[in-house]
Amino acid sequence: MTISSKEDIALMCQVGKLVGLTIREMKAAAKPGMTTAELDRIGADFLRRNGARSAPREAYNFPGFTCLSLNEEVVHGIPGPRRMKPGDVLKIDVTAELGGYVADAAITVVLPPAAPQARKLRKCAEAAFERRWEWPEWATASRRSAAPWTPRCAATASACFATWPVME
């Protein structure tokens, strides 16, 4: 899709804001004991009330409305009967379509009470994300390779995972 007008930008912002609000609703609702399917229904209901559809469901026939991943599941987890437990690392990924415009965002949440290693993982992910803002303007503007800056993010991730135990 080519964004070619102020109206396009406004509609992209509208669906983007809706995705953010959906994530906020789901984050607030996520509790130990709840299944990922139950949390998915909360996101689905919120998006539907606001006239949006699940882009992964529409495009790929994804079985959930949102992608919910726990602990060892990196991304794009399928909501289902798995129950969330205290200390779980939950990834909430919402991709919505509204009026032909699509927005996507995700967040990592640690369900309370958070284990020190889970808090460290969340902080490391946030640090790696923030490092991307350190890229020089010319690298983004000219779409040149990010290769020279990749080691900076990789070093952040390596330091984070060096002491992370393998999950079974």
N, C-alpha and C positions, 0 to 999 in steps of 0.2 A: 504494500500500500504506500502511496506517496501522500505525504501531508502537504497540502498545497494552499490552505487557507486558514484564516483565523478561526473559522468555524470548526475545521478539522482539529486544530489544536485544542479548542474548547471541549470538543467531544472526547478527545484523548484524555484530557484532564479529568473529565467527568467519570470515565470508566476507571481511570487510575485512582481517583479518590474513592470510588466504590470498592475497589480491591483493597485499599488500605483500611477502610472502615470494616470490611468483612474480616480481615485479619485481626483487627482489634476486637471484634465481637468474639471470634473463635478463641483468641488468646485469653480473654476474660472468662470464657466458659470452660476452658480446658482444666479438668480436675482429675486427680487419681481416682481410679475406679470406673471411669467413663471409657467406653470403647471409641476407637477411631471412627467407626461408622456413626456413632451418636454425634461426635464433633463435626463430622462431615455434613450431617443433616442440618446442624446449626448454620454452617456456612451456606449450604444450598438454600435454606429457607430465607436467609438474609439477602442473598443475591436475587432470588426469585421475587421477593417483595419489592425489590428495586428495579425490576424489569430486565435483569441480566441473566445470561446463560453461562454454563461452564464451557469454556473454549476447548479443553481437552476432550470433554464428552462429545461435543459437537464435531470436532475435527477427527478424533481417533477412536471414538466409542469407548473412551476411558470409563471404567466401571464406577468410579467415584465422581463426585462433583468437584472436590478439591484433592490435592495430593497431601497425604499426611504420613510422615515417616518417623519411626521411633528408633532411637538409639543407633544400632548398627545399620539401619536402612539409611542410605545416604540421601537420596532424593526420590521423588515420584512414587512414594509408597501408596498402595491401594488401601483406602479405608475399609475396615472390616471388624471382626469380632475381637481383635486384640485389645486388651484392657491396659490403660495407662496406669503406671505405678508412680509412687513418690520417687523423685529423683530422675525420672525419665527425661531424655533429651528429645523434644518434639519439634519437628520441622513442619511448619504450616505453609503451604505453597498454594496460592490462589491465582488462577488465570481466568479472567472473565471477558465475555463479549457483550457489548451493549451497542446496539444500532450499527453494527458492522465494525466497531472499533474494539481492539483487544488490549488489555493491560495484564501484567504479570508481576507479582512480588511474592517474597517469602520472608519468613522470620524463624529464628530458632528460639525455643522457649525451654527452660528447665523447670519441670514441675516441682513444686516445693514438697518436702525440704530438699534443696539442691545439695548434692554431694560436692565436695571441693573440686574433684576432677571434672564434673559436669560444668561447674561455674568457670573453670579454667578453659574448657573447650569453647564455651560461649564467648568468653573474652578473646580467645585466639581468633575465632571466626570474625568477630567485630574488628579486631586489629588488622586482619588481612583485608577486610572490606575497606577500612579506612585508608590503607596503604595505596589503594587504587587512586585516591584523590591526590597522591603525590606525583602522579605522572605529569610531565610537563605539558603545557597547553598545546605545543606544536605536535606532540605525539598523537593527541586526540584529533586535533583539527585536520591534520594531513593524513590520518588513518595509517600512519606508519606502524611497523611491527612493535608490539609491546615487549618483545624478547629482552631488551636490555633491562627492563624493570621487573620481569618475571622472577629473577632470583631474589629480589627483595621480599616479594610475597611468599615465595617458597621458603625463604629463611625464616620468616615469621611462622609459617605452618610447621616447619621442621622443629623449631624450638618448642612449639606447642605439643606436638605429638611424640616427641622424644621420650616423655615419661608417661604417655597414655597407655594403659594396659589394653591388650587385645580383648575385645568383648566376645563372649562365647554365646 
